[in-house]
Amino acid sequence: MIASSAHFADEDTPAGAAPKKSLRTGSSAMQASVLALNRNFVPVHIFSSPRAFCLLCKGLAEVVQVDNGHYTSHDFASWLEHSRLKEELGLRDPHEDWIQAVNFEIEVPRVIRLLKYDRVPRNTVKFNRRNVFLRDEHRCQYCARRFSVQRLSLDHVMPRSKGGPDTWENVVCACLTCNVRKGGRTPHEAGMRLLSEPVRPKRNPLVSRQLMLQKYSAWKAFIPAVPDGAF
């Protein structure tokens, strides 16, 4: 392992403290997601690429490479060598993410395995603002138009003032205009119609969204085995 030559930012570094390692920013690869498996190859979490590299550098995780149904494990050193060889042979794929460190380039892995983690995910999907927006695909459930996060809000189908709960089945994504128009009324009272009936998602909406992208196709080798609602 050659952690001494890898310059990546540690997400656990306290604010104001000098980072243990540094990473050049400005690349979409910094926002790439990495699927984390527990020691028994069960999906448990999604990390950012910097966090995944920190775990690799510390020897707490290994890369799991999926290639045509074959699985190969790499520690940081062998993954770096794999990246260098791929670069030399001109085998980089447009769907891959690469990070430029201080003295080398390295491919962002799609899957890592946590070597000392045995826990399994809870069969629940966290109810929060981000996941509601993702479930509804950033589309207002009244006017059916898509908006940026800044122009969206959460709406209670049955208003709180009428006893409406904070649940998946009663909260939808709504644009600011439609939310103001509806006010403290039900859709029927406001003369508005829901685009679709709100339901609890079977899988984390972020995972479902990323599984649609070609660059995260390797995740499908592990996620189908996860029960509905997991992580």
C-alpha positions as CSV (number, residue, x, y, z in Angstrom):
1,M,0.0,0.0,0.0
2,I,1.3,3.5,-0.8
3,A,-0.9,5.8,1.2
4,S,2.0,8.1,1.7
5,S,1.9,9.2,-2.0
6,A,-1.9,9.5,-2.2
7,H,-3.1,13.0,-1.5
8,F,-6.9,12.8,-0.8
9,A,-9.0,14.8,1.5
10,D,-10.4,13.0,4.6
11,E,-14.0,13.9,5.2
12,D,-13.6,13.2,8.9
13,T,-11.0,16.0,9.3
14,P,-12.3,18.5,11.9
15,A,-13.2,22.0,10.7
16,G,-10.2,24.4,10.8
17,A,-7.7,21.5,11.1
18,A,-5.1,20.9,8.5
19,P,-6.3,18.0,6.3
20,K,-4.2,14.8,6.5
21,K,-4.2,14.6,2.7
22,S,-5.2,17.0,0.0
23,L,-7.2,16.5,-3.2
24,R,-7.5,18.7,-6.3
25,T,-11.1,19.8,-6.8
26,G,-13.1,21.0,-9.8
27,S,-13.9,17.7,-11.3
28,S,-17.3,15.9,-11.5
29,A,-15.5,12.8,-10.3
30,M,-15.4,14.4,-6.8
31,Q,-19.2,14.1,-6.7
32,A,-19.2,10.5,-8.0
33,S,-20.8,7.9,-5.7
34,V,-19.3,4.6,-4.6
35,L,-21.3,1.7,-3.4
36,A,-20.0,0.2,-0.1
37,L,-20.5,-3.5,0.8
38,N,-20.0,-5.0,4.2
39,R,-17.5,-7.8,4.8
40,N,-20.2,-10.3,3.5
41,F,-20.7,-8.4,0.2
42,V,-24.1,-6.9,1.3
43,P,-24.7,-3.3,0.2
44,V,-24.8,-1.0,3.3
45,H,-24.0,2.6,2.2
46,I,-23.1,5.0,-0.5
47,F,-19.9,7.1,-0.1
48,S,-18.5,10.0,-2.0
49,S,-15.4,9.3,-3.9
50,P,-13.1,11.2,-1.5
51,R,-14.4,9.2,1.4
52,A,-14.0,5.9,-0.5
53,F,-10.4,6.7,-1.3
54,C,-9.7,7.6,2.3
55,L,-11.0,4.2,3.4
56,L,-8.8,2.5,0.8
57,C,-5.7,4.5,1.8
58,K,-6.2,3.5,5.4
59,G,-6.6,-0.2,4.5
60,L,-10.2,-0.3,5.8
61,A,-11.6,-1.2,2.4
62,E,-10.8,-2.8,-0.9
63,V,-12.0,-2.2,-4.4
64,V,-14.4,-4.8,-5.9
65,Q,-14.1,-4.7,-9.7
66,V,-17.0,-6.2,-11.6
67,D,-16.1,-7.2,-15.2
68,N,-18.5,-9.4,-17.3
69,G,-19.6,-11.4,-14.2
70,H,-16.1,-11.7,-12.8
71,Y,-15.0,-10.1,-9.5
72,T,-11.5,-8.9,-8.7
73,S,-10.4,-7.3,-5.4
74,H,-7.8,-4.6,-5.2
75,D,-6.1,-2.7,-2.3
76,F,-5.1,0.9,-3.0
77,A,-1.7,0.0,-4.4
78,S,-3.0,-2.6,-6.9
79,W,-5.9,-0.3,-7.9
80,L,-3.5,2.5,-8.6
81,E,-1.4,0.1,-10.7
82,H,-4.6,-1.0,-12.5
83,S,-5.4,2.6,-13.3
84,R,-1.9,3.4,-14.6
85,L,-2.0,0.3,-16.9
86,K,-5.4,1.3,-18.1
87,E,-4.2,4.8,-18.9
88,E,-1.1,3.6,-20.7
89,L,-3.1,1.2,-22.9
90,G,-5.7,3.8,-23.7
91,L,-8.5,1.8,-22.2
92,R,-10.3,4.6,-20.3
93,D,-14.1,4.5,-20.8
94,P,-16.2,7.7,-21.2
95,H,-18.5,6.4,-18.4
96,E,-15.7,6.3,-15.9
97,D,-14.7,9.0,-13.4
98,W,-11.0,9.8,-12.9
99,I,-9.4,12.0,-10.2
100,Q,-6.2,13.9,-10.8
101,A,-4.2,13.8,-7.6
102,V,-0.9,15.6,-7.0
103,N,1.3,13.2,-8.8
104,F,-1.0,10.6,-10.5
105,E,-4.4,10.0,-11.9
106,I,-6.6,7.2,-10.6
107,E,-10.0,5.8,-11.6
108,V,-12.9,6.2,-9.1
109,P,-14.0,2.7,-8.1
110,R,-17.7,1.9,-8.4
111,V,-17.8,-0.6,-5.5
112,I,-15.7,-1.1,-2.4
113,R,-15.9,-3.6,0.4
114,L,-15.5,-2.6,4.0
115,L,-13.1,-5.1,5.5
116,K,-14.1,-4.7,9.2
117,Y,-17.8,-4.0,8.9
118,D,-20.4,-6.7,9.4
119,R,-23.7,-4.8,9.9
120,V,-26.6,-5.1,7.6
121,P,-28.9,-2.2,6.5
122,R,-32.2,-1.5,8.1
123,N,-35.2,-2.2,5.8
124,T,-36.3,1.4,5.9
125,V,-36.0,4.4,3.5
126,K,-35.3,7.6,5.4
127,F,-38.1,10.1,5.1
128,N,-36.6,13.5,4.4
129,R,-36.8,16.4,2.0
130,R,-34.2,15.2,-0.4
131,N,-35.7,11.7,-0.8
132,V,-39.2,13.1,-1.4
133,F,-37.8,15.3,-4.2
134,L,-36.0,12.3,-5.7
135,R,-39.0,10.1,-5.4
136,D,-41.1,12.6,-7.3
137,E,-38.2,13.3,-9.7
138,H,-38.2,17.0,-8.8
139,R,-41.6,17.3,-10.5
140,C,-44.4,19.3,-8.9
141,Q,-47.2,16.9,-8.2
142,Y,-49.8,19.5,-9.2
143,C,-48.6,21.3,-12.3
144,A,-46.4,18.4,-13.5
145,R,-43.4,20.7,-14.2
146,R,-39.9,20.0,-13.1
147,F,-38.0,22.6,-11.1
148,S,-34.6,23.1,-9.4
149,V,-34.4,22.4,-5.7
150,Q,-34.5,26.1,-4.9
151,R,-38.0,26.4,-6.5
152,L,-39.5,23.4,-4.9
153,S,-41.2,22.8,-1.5
154,L,-42.9,20.0,0.4
155,D,-46.7,20.0,0.5
156,H,-48.9,18.1,2.9
157,V,-51.8,16.6,0.8
158,M,-53.9,16.6,3.9
159,P,-52.8,19.8,5.6
160,R,-51.2,19.8,9.0
161,S,-54.0,22.1,10.2
162,K,-56.4,19.3,9.4
163,G,-54.3,16.6,11.1
164,G,-52.2,15.6,8.1
165,P,-49.2,13.5,9.2
166,D,-45.5,13.8,8.0
167,T,-45.5,10.5,6.1
168,W,-44.5,9.3,2.6
169,E,-48.2,8.9,1.8
170,N,-49.1,12.5,2.7
171,V,-46.2,14.6,1.5
172,V,-45.4,15.5,-2.1
173,C,-43.1,17.7,-4.0
174,A,-44.7,21.0,-5.1
175,C,-43.5,24.1,-6.8
176,L,-43.7,27.3,-4.7
177,T,-46.5,28.7,-6.9
178,C,-48.7,25.6,-6.5
179,N,-48.0,25.3,-2.8
180,V,-49.1,28.9,-2.2
181,R,-52.2,28.4,-4.4
182,K,-53.2,25.3,-2.4
183,G,-52.6,26.8,0.9
184,G,-54.1,25.0,3.9
185,R,-56.7,23.2,1.8
186,T,-56.9,19.7,0.4
187,P,-56.4,19.3,-3.3
188,H,-60.2,18.8,-3.8
189,E,-60.9,22.0,-1.8
190,A,-58.4,23.9,-3.9
191,G,-59.6,22.5,-7.2
192,M,-56.3,20.8,-7.9
193,R,-55.4,17.3,-8.8
194,L,-52.4,15.2,-7.8
195,L,-50.2,13.9,-10.6
196,S,-49.9,10.5,-8.8
197,E,-50.7,9.0,-5.5
198,P,-47.8,9.4,-3.0
199,V,-46.4,6.1,-1.8
200,R,-43.4,4.9,0.3
201,P,-40.6,4.0,-2.1
202,K,-39.4,0.4,-2.1
203,R,-35.8,1.5,-2.4
204,N,-33.7,4.5,-1.6
205,P,-34.7,7.0,-4.3
206,L,-31.0,8.1,-4.8
207,V,-30.0,4.5,-5.5
208,S,-32.9,4.0,-7.9
209,R,-31.9,7.1,-9.8
210,Q,-28.3,6.2,-10.0
211,L,-29.1,2.6,-11.2
212,M,-30.5,4.2,-14.3
213,L,-27.0,5.6,-15.2
214,Q,-24.6,3.5,-17.3
215,K,-21.7,4.4,-15.1
216,Y,-23.3,2.7,-12.0
217,S,-24.2,-0.5,-13.8
218,A,-21.7,-2.5,-11.6
219,W,-24.0,-1.9,-8.7
220,K,-26.7,-4.1,-10.2
221,A,-24.5,-7.2,-9.4
222,F,-25.2,-6.5,-5.7
223,I,-28.3,-4.4,-5.2
224,P,-30.9,-6.8,-6.7
225,A,-30.2,-9.2,-3.8
226,V,-31.1,-6.5,-1.3
227,P,-34.7,-6.6,0.1
228,D,-37.0,-3.8,-0.9
229,G,-36.5,-0.7,1.3
230,A,-33.0,-1.5,2.2
231,F,-30.5,1.4,2.6
